[in-house]
Amino acid sequence: MSLHQLNTASKSELMEINGIGEKKADAIIKERKKGKFKSFEDFQRVEGIGEQTAKNVKNDVKVKKDTKKK
């Protein structure tokens, strides 16, 4: 799951992320309705998501990078 997918994931998909349970998944969905997450630091505006949880999610969620091979 990428950062982009955090903005679109279903509740059950969010709960598959290490450290995200039902309450945090609900809080993520509620907060992203106010505006999309543009960074993992931005993700910390979610109630119940502190710096450590954001770091854990960042490690668990893979941000897609353009890795074109030459």
C-alpha positions in Angstrom: 0.0 0.0 0.0 1.3 3.4 -0.9 0.7 6.8 0.7 -1.8 7.4 -2.1 -3.6 4.3 -1.1 -3.9 5.5 2.5 -6.2 8.1 1.0 -8.5 5.5 -0.7 -8.1 2.3 1.3 -11.2 0.7 2.8 -11.5 0.3 6.6 -10.5 -3.4 6.3 -7.5 -2.6 4.2 -6.4 0.0 6.7 -6.7 -2.5 9.5 -4.2 -4.8 7.7 -1.5 -2.3 8.4 0.5 -3.1 11.5 -0.6 -0.9 14.4 -3.9 0.2 12.8 -7.0 -1.2 14.5 -10.7 -0.4 14.1 -10.6 2.9 16.0 -7.6 4.2 14.2 -9.0 3.1 10.8 -12.2 5.0 11.5 -10.2 8.1 12.6 -8.1 7.9 9.4 -11.2 7.7 7.2 -12.8 10.6 9.1 -9.6 12.8 8.8 -9.0 12.1 5.2 -12.4 13.4 4.3 -11.1 16.8 5.5 -8.2 16.6 3.0 -5.9 14.0 1.5 -2.6 12.9 3.2 0.3 14.4 1.3 3.1 13.0 3.5 3.5 10.7 6.5 4.0 13.8 8.7 0.6 14.9 7.4 -0.8 11.6 8.5 -0.1 12.5 12.1 -3.0 14.9 12.1 -5.2 11.8 12.6 -6.5 11.5 16.2 -4.6 8.7 17.9 -1.7 8.7 15.4 1.5 10.0 17.0 5.0 10.2 15.7 5.8 6.6 16.6 2.7 5.2 15.0 3.3 7.3 11.9 6.9 5.9 11.7 5.6 2.3 12.1 3.0 2.9 9.3 5.7 4.5 7.1 7.8 1.3 7.5 4.9 -1.0 6.9 3.4 1.0 3.9 5.6 1.2 0.8 5.6 4.5 -1.0 5.9 3.8 -4.7 8.8 5.4 -6.4 9.6 5.7 -10.1 12.3 3.1 -10.5 12.9 3.0 -14.2 15.8 0.8 -15.2 18.2 2.0 -17.9 
